Amino acid sequence: MNRKTLIAGLVFAGLILATVLLLRSPEKGNRSAESTPRPIAKLVDGGFDTLEVTKGKTTTVIKKEGDAYKIVKPMAFPADKDGAKLAFESLTKMEFGNIVSDQKSRQGEFELGEDGLRLTVKKGETVLADLRMGKTSNQMTMIRLEGKDEVWSTSGLFKYQFDKDTTAWRDKTITSFDEKDAEKLQVTSKNGAKIVLSKPAPRDAGPAPEWQVVESSVKVEPFDKSVASGMASLLGTWKANDFADSAKPEETGLDTPELTVTVSLKNGKQQTALVGKKKGEDDWYVKLADNPQVFLVKKFNIDRLNKRPIDFRDKTMCNLKSDELTEVAVTHDKDSFTLAKQGSTWKATKPANFTADDSKVSPITGAFTDWKGQGFAEDNSPKATGLAKPSATIATKSNVKGHTCVLKVGSETSEKGNFYVQANGQSDIFIVPKWGLDRVLVKLDDLKKK
């Protein structure tokens, strides 16, 4: 073997050795967790009792006491139990994966800079973990120990479980009870209107008891039991959307509430909710009678609770099965039409020479089965409801004697998306959502067979 061949062989062997070593050693910024010790001891259930969450410049301190959670800073207030419980439990499930990077310049990329979400976990005053929590990607959440540059991937927890300000950590519960324990409901409005409902105690056997009217300032027959059930269901788990801590009584109207709702439970306890004035377009002031805390509740939840006695009356406008209908006549300006049943099929008899699309007829004839309004007008006068000159009339014929339905559609209510409707000449005027009317008040062009 000559000298050149020997040198070449040694160089080649050196290159192989260097390659092996390079492949076995992770490059800087992407190290394996197998060769790196766990950065903190595993957090176990009962091993910590305090969580400090710093979002922006505000730190919220949450303590666990038994099964309860409370906020102690920046204010004293019950914590949202479900949210706090999830956060505490998630920390016990946290498992560390790989070191994704140890480059300080990349911390912003992982949302782990000096302004990132900070979690401090304590047992009493002893700090067990001080972390920055970053973004979640592919089910892995980025974590950086405070004061360190290494970015770890972790599993078992997600940023959204902790990324909350103090308001979001607060308990927004207004009323809470097991719905089956509700035995009595009393609803009183500011103008003196009142209704009292009761539900008999359940028996060991037989059907579940239903709500009954005990007292009402107006006649509510036929009685709609679903209204009381819906109200009890809402109150059983009623939560606010926000708080109005600094609002004054003259601002909230809670010193003379628009509505007072009291639920009596089988254990003898009562919960009374007060509904005050409206704030803006979509919020209402609400509080409990025995608690100074003022909440803000969205309109759609207030609508489920803000019921006058008349709203407990059955709101059925029409209840005609499609197979008993023989004619549907709609008078609606240029989109008027009449559908008549001929044998087993429906034909358009008006306008002349008009052929209806069979697939569009079925939704129309099916709309009259158990068709209900969603409320009653406060002012039934033709001028207020627009029924002095109806915008549309819907009339049906049936093969069952006495089964007919005539609806007159008035103007749109002040709450857009609803219309006043008179059914079968009744004095009380229904409020009906536009989508319900649109099932029948179709345009001729949409009904026509193409």
MIDRENVEX-215897 format. One record per residue (C-alpha): x, y, z. Coordinates in steps of 0.02 Angstrom, whole numbers, padded with zeros to 5 digits, always signed. Example, Ala and Ser with C-alpha at 12.3 -4.5 7.8 and 13.67 -1.06 7.14 Angstrom:
+00615-00225+00390 +00684-00053+00357 
This chain:
+00000+00000+00000 +00078+00166-00051 +00077+00323+00054 -00061+00412-00047 -00181+00266-00028 -00150+00259+00161 -00185+00444+00182 -00344+00433+00080 -00405+00287+00185 -00374+00381+00348 -00465+00535+00283 -00614+00428+00228 -00622+00342+00398 -00619+00512+00484 -00762+00574+00378 -00867+00420+00422 -00834+00446+00608 -00879+00631+00599 -01042+00590+00507 -01093+00462+00637 -01060+00582+00780 -01155+00721+00692 -01308+00612+00663 -01311+00554+00844 -01298+00731+00914 -01453+00845+00891 -01410+01011+00815 -01427+01167+00920 -01608+01226+00932 -01687+01055+00908 -01635+00937+01046 -01710+00771+01096 -01804+00760+01261 -01725+00587+01287 -01557+00668+01321 -01626+00814+01422 -01695+00801+01600 -01875+00853+01632 -01870+01042+01668 -01989+01035+01818 -02057+00899+01930 -02225+00826+01878 -02372+00923+01950 -02491+00806+02039 -02670+00825+02100 -02666+00899+02275 -02484+00948+02256 -02525+01130+02219 -02666+01248+02270 -02630+01415+02186 -02623+01470+02005 -02565+01643+01955 -02609+01692+01777 -02529+01849+01707 -02610+01910+01547 -02546+02077+01487 -02509+02179+01642 -02642+02099+01754 -02614+01948+01865 -02763+01844+01921 -02732+01733+02072 -02845+01580+02090 -02845+01469+02243 -02918+01297+02264 -02999+01256+02431 -03070+01080+02435 -03186+01069+02284 -03208+01258+02274 -03107+01387+02178 -03095+01572+02217 -03009+01725+02148 -02906+01816+02281 -02820+01946+02171 -02846+02075+02099 -03015+02056+02185 -03104+01932+02297 -03235+01838+02196 -03291+01659+02165 -03202+01583+02015 -03291+01496+01873 -03284+01319+01939 -03284+01229+01773 -03148+01340+01699 -03037+01337+01854 -03058+01149+01877 -03008+01118+01697 -02852+01227+01716 -02795+01141+01876 -02827+00967+01805 -02738+01008+01642 -02578+01054+01734 -02573+00879+01810 -02584+00805+01634 -02441+00909+01565 -02305+00800+01486 -02146+00869+01409 -02090+00819+01235 -01944+00891+01140 -01845+01050+01155 -01902+01140+00997 -01778+01282+01010 -01654+01362+01128 -01636+01521+01026 -01699+01677+01114 -01729+01760+00946 -01866+01632+00909 -01969+01658+01068 -02087+01779+00983 -02121+01651+00848 -02187+01534+00983 -02283+01673+01077 -02162+01652+01223 -02084+01824+01234 -02079+01935+01388 -02260+01987+01357 -02320+01807+01336 -02448+01722+01448 -02366+01681+01615 -02419+01542+01735 -02351+01526+01911 -02400+01368+02004 -02384+01367+02194 -02414+01263+02348 -02447+01396+02479 -02306+01520+02450 -02187+01392+02373 -02165+01411+02185 -02171+01242+02096 -02170+01306+01918 -02150+01474+01832 -02193+01458+01648 -02230+01555+01491 -02365+01471+01387 -02363+01495+01199 -02459+01438+01048 -02533+01266+01020 -02493+01177+00859 -02534+00996+00811 -02602+00964+00987 -02436+01019+01064 -02421+01177+01170 -02258+01274+01180 -02189+01307+01355 -02039+01406+01414 -01978+01414+01594 -01965+01593+01653 -01784+01650+01639 -01737+01508+01520 -01720+01507+01331 -01770+01326+01295 -01940+01306+01213 -02024+01140+01255 -02167+01055+01167 -02295+00987+01291 -02454+00885+01283 -02605+00872+01398 -02649+01057+01405 -02695+01199+01287 -02668+01386+01292 -02854+01430+01279 -02882+01347+01449 -02775+01482+01532 -02776+01631+01414 -02909+01732+01509 -02920+01899+01595 -02991+01919+01770 -03169+01943+01707 -03162+01779+01612 -03103+01686+01768 -03247+01753+01873 -03402+01650+01909 -03546+01719+01805 -03680+01611+01886 -03839+01708+01925 -03954+01566+01979 -03914+01381+01994 -04014+01230+02051 -04071+01059+01993 -04220+01090+01880 -04318+00943+01953 -04310+01028+02124 -04409+01180+02064 -04585+01177+02139 -04649+01353+02115 -04623+01500+01997 -04685+01677+02024 -04666+01810+01891 -04713+01990+01931 -04690+02137+01813 -04670+02320+01858 -04847+02361+01802 -04920+02236+01925 -04953+02092+01806 -04924+01928+01897 -04928+01741+01872 -04894+01603+01999 -04859+01425+01942 -04832+01265+02040 -04775+01089+02003 -04835+00946+02113 -04706+00837+02199 -04656+00688+02091 -04729+00518+02131 -04634+00355+02139 -04727+00293+01986 -04821+00375+01844 -04780+00519+01728 -04675+00667+01784 -04780+00809+01858 -04815+00961+01750 -04829+01147+01788 -05000+01215+01833 -05070+01391+01850 -05108+01440+02030 -05142+01625+02003 -05138+01745+01855 -05187+01926+01829 -05254+01880+01656 -05334+01724+01584 -05202+01603+01520 -05309+01462+01455 -05265+01361+01359 -05105+01352+01460 -04937+01325+01374 -04836+01216+01495 -04679+01231+01389 -04655+01414+01439 -04640+01371+01623 -04526+01223+01585 -04414+01333+01478 -04404+01465+01613 -04358+01337+01748 -04227+01262+01633 -04148+01433+01603 -04147+01480+01787 -04069+01313+01835 -03906+01357+01746 -03921+01544+01716 -03756+01632+01683 -03718+01813+01641 -03614+01874+01495 -03523+02010+01592 -03520+02114+01751 -03575+02292+01787 -03475+02322+01946 -03480+02511+01944 -03659+02536+01882 -03769+02643+01995 -03949+02596+02044 -04024+02740+01945 -03929+02677+01793 -03977+02494+01811 -04159+02518+01861 -04139+02375+01985 -04209+02478+02128 -04378+02466+02040 -04354+02313+01927 -04450+02285+01767 -04472+02103+01813 -04454+01997+01970 -04442+01808+01954 -04441+01696+02108 -04412+01508+02103 -04452+01404+02257 -04361+01239+02280 -04412+01081+02371 -04280+01111+02506 -04375+01268+02557 -04249+01388+02481 -04289+01526+02357 -04192+01618+02224 -04258+01785+02163 -04190+01869+02007 -04221+02052+01965 -04218+02117+01786 -04184+02303+01769 -04159+02421+01624 -04088+02387+01454 -03909+02439+01419 -03874+02479+01238 -03952+02370+01105 -03917+02195+01171 -03887+02193+01360 -03995+02202+01517 -03949+02235+01698 -03987+02087+01813 -03953+02045+01995 -04012+01932+02134 -04124+02009+02266 -04004+01959+02407 -03839+01998+02320 -03771+02169+02268 -03675+02102+02117 -03746+02171+01954 -03732+02067+01795 -03757+02101+01610 -03863+01975+01515 -03891+01963+01328 -04063+01997+01257 -04093+01820+01192 -04081+01754+01371 -04191+01891+01441 -04322+01850+01309 -04334+01674+01380 -04371+01746+01552 -04463+01908+01521 -04638+01835+01506 -04801+01925+01542 -04944+01817+01606 -05022+01815+01433 -04861+01738+01365 -04905+01579+01461 -05058+01557+01352 -05047+01430+01212 -04986+01515+01052 -05050+01392+00923 -05114+01487+00771 -05147+01338+00657 -05139+01150+00680 -05189+01069+00517 -05105+00912+00454 -05048+00920+00274 -05154+00769+00225 -05315+00856+00279 -05281+01018+00184 -05376+01042+00021 -05331+01221-00022 -05204+01356+00023 -05240+01531-00041 -05111+01670-00020 -05149+01852-00056 -04985+01945-00063 -04978+02082-00194 -04897+02019-00355 -04851+01853-00272 -05029+01794-00238 -05073+01614-00278 -05195+01474-00239 -05148+01291-00222 -05287+01160-00230 -05274+00974-00199 -05335+00870-00344 -05335+00687-00300 -05164+00654-00223 -05075+00799-00306 -05072+00987-00284 -05106+01106-00428 -05097+01294-00441 -05269+01362-00486 -05212+01543-00475 -05134+01631-00564 -05196+01563-00729 -05081+01452-00830 -04960+01436-00684 -04875+01269-00646 -04804+01249-00471 -04648+01150-00432 -04705+00997-00330 -04548+01004-00222 -04594+01182-00168 -04775+01139-00122 -04736+01016+00018 -04650+01145+00133 -04801+01259+00112 -04933+01128+00157 -04825+01065+00300 -04810+01236+00381 -04986+01229+00456 -04953+01084+00574 -04936+01149+00752 -04891+01324+00690 -04859+01433+00841 -04822+01616+00869 -04681+01663+00986 -04776+01793+01086 -04920+01916+01093 -04927+02101+01048 -04940+02224+01192 -05050+02341+01088 -05181+02247+00986 -05248+02400+00895 -05254+02390+00704 -05152+02549+00692 -05011+02483+00802 -05006+02312+00720 -05031+02366+00540 -05183+02253+00527 -05296+02394+00473 -05225+02356+00302 -05143+02182+00305 -04989+02156+00198 -05040+01975+00164 -05180+01852+00198 -05163+01663+00210 -05321+01556+00205 -05341+01368+00206 -05479+01242+00177 -05487+01069+00254 -05580+00905+00231 -05610+00902+00418 -05762+01000+00474 -05718+01154+00575 -05533+01143+00534 -05484+01304+00448 -05350+01434+00469 -05353+01615+00414 -05201+01723+00450 -05185+01909+00419 -05009+01978+00418 -04981+02155+00481 -04826+02261+00496 -04653+02217+00559 -04627+02241+00746 -04500+02361+00819 -04391+02208+00847 -04343+02175+00667 -04373+02001+00598 -04546+01979+00677 -04720+02022+00614 -04892+02047+00691 -05016+01913+00640 -05201+01893+00677 -05263+01713+00677 -05443+01665+00643 -05512+01833+00694 -05448+01823+00875 -05431+01984+00971 -05256+01941+01033 -05122+01971+00903 -04976+01852+00885 -04794+01895+00854 -04724+01779+00721 -04545+01767+00658 -04517+01811+00476 -04438+01642+00438 -04601+01556+00487 -04704+01664+00369 -04577+01645+00230 -04619+01460+00220 -04790+01509+00150 -04765+01683+00079 -04654+01622-00061 -04622+01719-00220 -04709+01659-00376 -04543+01648-00466 -04478+01529-00331 -04638+01425-00333 -04645+01410-00523 -04588+01250-00605 -04434+01292-00707 
